[in-house]
């Protein structure tokens, strides 16, 4: 065998070994990640109790139009005040932000995560309502401004976060947010995401847009005038 052939064979062998090692590392990482979320969902009684303590929500926030103008390119821009309220107490403000959104029709994108009876085991499902982003009719959803960063622990559900050890908090919330990409990833635990939750409306001044929960668990806007 020539020197060149032997060198080529060695290089191929090294590449194959590197690929096998990389696959092994990724496999181990996936195993421990899956194992971690599995143990949290099946063995962490404090987490299970915190989720069972979630109450039925009727309102999860509201929005108002602060102003509307045209930018230097002549495009309509809306200044929107977005408020998140506490679970079970719509009068308690958890967070408040201002967003500059292109257009007059404003979209509010949410991720709804449902915990079925197989998980809560009391005959009554529970749900998390996670705000994802806000965008206008002149923007693609992917260009929207994030309301909550994926993977981040939402302020609205601090009781759930506090039921977890510090090292487990990102493990749980990253798995929950990942349901936006794979709605049935946690289906073996009777947990899954529900889509079709982009609420949109043409916002007008001197009106309050309340984000309500329907009997079927969907979000819809209720409009009140405060003139």
C-alpha positions as a printed Julia matrix, in Angstrom:
227×3 Matrix{Float64}:
   0.0    0.0    0.0
   1.36   3.39  -0.94
   2.17   6.09   1.62
  -0.66   8.24   0.23
  -3.19   5.42   0.58
  -2.13   4.72   4.17
  -2.44   8.45   5.01
  -5.89   8.54   3.43
  -6.99   5.49   5.42
  -5.75   7.05   8.66
  -7.62  10.29   7.97
 -10.87   8.42   7.24
 -10.45   6.43  10.46
  -9.88   9.61  12.49
 -12.94  11.26  10.94
 -15.1    8.21  11.71
 -13.86   8.04  15.3
 -14.53  11.76  15.75
 -18.06  11.35  14.38
 -18.72   8.4   16.7
 -17.38  10.35  19.7
 -19.53  13.38  18.83
 -22.64  11.21  18.47
 -21.87   9.58  21.82
 -21.51  12.95  23.55
 -24.76  14.21  22.04
 -26.51  10.99  22.96
 -25.33  11.22  26.57
 -26.39  14.87  26.74
 -29.81  14.03  25.34
 -30.17  11.13  27.77
 -29.35  13.23  30.83
 -31.57  16.09  29.61
 -34.47  13.69  29.05
 -33.72  11.91  32.3
 -33.75  15.21  34.21
 -37.12  16.39  32.92
 -38.48  12.86  33.42
 -37.47  12.83  37.09
 -38.88  16.34  37.61
 -42.26  15.42  36.14
 -42.55  12.03  37.81
 -40.77  12.41  41.15
 -40.87  16.08  42.17
 -43.93  16.32  44.44
 -43.45  20.04  45.11
 -43.62  20.76  41.36
 -46.69  18.57  40.97
 -48.38  20.36  43.88
 -47.53  23.8   42.44
 -49.1   22.82  39.12
 -52.18  21.37  40.83
 -52.51  24.66  42.71
 -52.97  26.54  39.43
 -56.41  28.08  39.44
 -58.8   28.54  36.54
 -57.94  31.86  34.96
 -60.46  34.25  33.47
 -58.11  37.09  32.55
 -54.33  37.05  32.05
 -53.54  40.63  31.1
 -54.56  43.65  29.05
 -53.23  46.14  26.5
 -53.88  49.75  25.52
 -52.84  51.92  22.59
 -50.75  54.82  23.9
 -50.23  56.58  20.57
 -50.03  56.09  16.82
 -47.79  57.92  14.36
 -45.81  57.56  11.15
 -42.09  56.99  11.1
 -39.58  58.64   8.76
 -40.44  56.05   6.08
 -44.13  56.9    6.26
 -45.06  53.61   7.96
 -47.72  53.53  10.66
 -46.36  52.69  14.11
 -48.38  51.92  17.23
 -47.09  52.4   20.76
 -48.71  49.6   22.77
 -48.76  49.22  26.54
 -48.85  45.52  27.42
 -49.59  44.37  30.96
 -49.43  40.86  32.44
 -51.55  40.18  35.52
 -51.21  37.62  38.29
 -52.8   34.17  38.04
 -56.12  34.26  39.87
 -55.91  38.02  40.48
 -56.4   40.21  37.38
 -56.01  43.36  39.51
 -52.39  42.55  40.39
 -49.88  43.72  37.78
 -46.92  41.36  37.31
 -45.16  43.2   34.49
 -45.72  46.17  32.22
 -43.94  46.99  28.95
 -44.16  49.39  26.02
 -43.76  48.1   22.45
 -43.44  50.0   19.18
 -45.3   47.87  16.63
 -45.61  48.4   12.89
 -49.21  48.77  11.68
 -52.64  49.24  13.23
 -53.64  45.59  13.64
 -51.67  44.16  16.55
 -50.98  40.44  17.08
 -50.36  38.95  20.52
 -48.86  35.47  20.28
 -49.24  33.05  23.21
 -48.27  29.46  23.97
 -50.84  27.46  25.96
 -49.49  24.38  27.75
 -52.08  21.96  29.09
 -51.53  19.43  31.89
 -54.04  16.6   31.54
 -55.56  14.31  34.13
 -52.81  11.73  33.75
 -50.43  14.31  35.22
 -52.54  16.17  37.81
 -54.59  13.05  38.69
 -57.6   14.87  40.11
 -59.96  14.84  37.13
 -59.38  18.48  36.28
 -56.74  19.72  33.84
 -54.53  22.74  34.36
 -52.93  25.17  31.91
 -50.05  27.61  31.6
 -50.47  30.73  29.47
 -47.11  31.94  28.19
 -46.85  35.15  26.16
 -44.39  34.78  23.3
 -44.28  37.91  21.14
 -46.1   40.93  19.75
 -46.07  42.04  16.12
 -48.03  44.16  13.65
 -49.83  43.43  10.41
 -46.82  44.76   8.53
 -44.43  42.31  10.18
 -43.78  38.59  10.01
 -44.29  36.71  13.31
 -40.58  35.89  13.38
 -39.85  39.64  13.35
 -42.04  40.29  16.38
 -40.73  41.67  19.65
 -40.42  39.01  22.38
 -42.73  39.45  25.36
 -41.07  36.56  27.17
 -37.78  35.0   26.1
 -38.07  31.27  25.33
 -36.56  29.19  28.11
 -37.04  31.94  30.67
 -39.07  31.43  33.83
 -42.23  33.58  33.51
 -42.92  35.99  36.37
 -46.58  34.97  36.32
 -45.65  31.49  37.48
 -43.08  32.24  40.18
 -44.74  29.69  42.49
 -43.85  26.91  40.05
 -40.3   28.21  39.68
 -39.87  28.4   43.46
 -40.98  24.77  43.82
 -37.83  23.73  41.96
 -34.21  23.72  43.0
 -32.17  26.41  41.32
 -30.36  23.96  39.03
 -33.68  22.4   37.93
 -35.48  25.63  37.07
 -33.96  26.03  33.58
 -34.42  22.29  32.9
 -38.17  22.54  33.5
 -38.82  25.84  31.73
 -36.69  25.01  28.7
 -38.67  21.78  28.27
 -41.96  23.7   28.55
 -40.92  26.37  26.05
 -39.63  23.71  23.65
 -43.26  22.62  23.25
 -43.61  25.6   20.9
 -41.43  23.63  18.45
 -42.59  20.13  19.36
 -46.11  20.26  20.89
 -46.19  16.55  21.79
 -42.68  16.22  23.18
 -44.05  15.65  26.72
 -47.21  13.83  25.66
 -46.2   10.68  27.57
 -46.8   12.74  30.75
 -50.14  14.06  29.39
 -48.61  17.49  28.8
 -48.88  19.21  25.44
 -49.05  22.59  23.75
 -52.14  24.05  22.08
 -51.67  26.3   19.07
 -53.78  28.84  17.2
 -53.37  31.4   19.96
 -52.3   34.53  18.09
 -54.9   37.09  19.13
 -55.13  40.06  16.78
 -57.21  43.21  16.73
 -57.15  46.73  15.32
 -56.31  48.73  18.42
 -57.91  52.12  18.98
 -57.21  54.9   21.49
 -59.18  55.18  24.75
 -59.95  51.47  24.82
 -58.72  48.63  27.02
 -58.19  45.21  25.48
 -58.63  42.56  28.17
 -57.17  39.14  27.42
 -59.78  36.67  28.6
 -59.87  32.86  28.78
 -62.83  31.09  27.18
 -64.47  27.98  28.7
 -62.49  25.9   26.18
 -59.2   27.43  27.35
 -58.59  29.76  24.4
 -57.52  33.41  24.71
 -59.72  36.14  23.28
 -59.84  39.96  23.58
 -62.68  41.76  25.34
 -62.78  45.47  24.48
 -63.82  48.13  26.98
 -64.05  51.87  26.39
 -62.85  54.27  29.09
 -64.04  57.54  27.57
